[in-house]
Amino acid sequence: MDNKLKKITIATGGTGGHVFPAYSLAKHFIDSKKISVEIISDKRGFRYLQNYQDVRIIKIPSATIFKKNIFQILFSIIIIFYAILKSLIFLLKNRPYLVFGMGGYSSFPVCIAAAILKIPFIIYENNLYIGKANRYLLPYAKKLFVSHEKVEGIPEQHIKKVCKIGNIIRKEILNFQAKHDANQNDRKLKILILGGSQAAKIFAEKLTKIFKECNEAKIPLKIYQQCLPEQNKFLTSFYEDLNIDFEIFNFSNNILNYFSKVNLAITRSGSSMLAELINVQIPFISVPLPSSADNHQLKNAIYYEKNGYSYLVEEKDLNTKLFQLIKKISEDKSLLSQIISNQRQYSDKSVYENIDKQINKIINEEH
């Protein structure tokens, strides 16, 4: 990495799907010992980042103008202008060589401020459809880093800015060694249930009915379920009453412990989680969030299913299709072996090397 490269600012916020790749990228730069990094995040993102002591976090508010109420829209516009002003002050004082926008409306004010100050910035898109904030920023961005070859919604005139780098995920995930033999030879389906707070609520309500059906059909299961603390009591009581083997846990960065125990996952279709599952080679059933922007979660899930990496069950079909799918997998474990075989053809191990190469190019061009 070029020694002149002193400082990078990473702009993120909102959901874990934007925040965790931002921290993984920051950690990579910090570990290189050649770059100093600051992360700018909003209040939502700060909740995920506040426990990390190795990177400086700056809080700047964010808002989306995509509201239904005219007063909410006006209020959001005021917040966005305030966030741009705060970003301008921060960037003027710190003057990074490069700004890295991780997508989502939280990164928008920082990238706009970078454009005003003529600081080059990169935007990152890990979904199969470019997000609204990234679409608006693309004309001013130096590059658009994407996780996948074909991302929809990119205007033809900006195609030259697109650079496929892979999914930015934790290095522990990229180096994780799956223990498939032990898991696949087990008679039990060991199912990991994952999702953000909204998914935890829906999954606790809807999946328990499916597992009751599985229990009545004598399908041997062990459930590892991520849930909200207030759901602990209900889920414990439910699984104990049915005598289903289970372990419940609340939101934790230590998800690797569970990856080594399971042979199937049920998850929302956020790009970061799907990327983690495919890299650790765990077959999964995607249940896209129906209200995701531009229906990007459904597009993600379709892509993964089409490539033989996973199954797809839409939320509206959970009651009619999920039980049959679990039954089919339980009766024929070779279905999981086939998915693992397909997943082995995929890897994001070169993602950080790709990023370093591209950033070196940009720095050499700019300086």
PyMOL commands that set and color helices and strands:
alter all, ss='L'
color gray80, all
select helices_A, chain A and resi 16-32+43-49+70-94+105-116+132-140+156-161+171-174+180-184+197-216+229-242+256-259+271-279+293-306+315-331+334-343+351-366
alter helices_A, ss='H'
color red, helices_A
select strands_A, chain A and resi 7-11+36-41+56-59+98-101+121-125+143-146+162-164+189-193+221-226+245-249+264-267+284-286+310-312
alter strands_A, ss='S'
color yellow, strands_A
deselect
rebuild
show_as cartoon
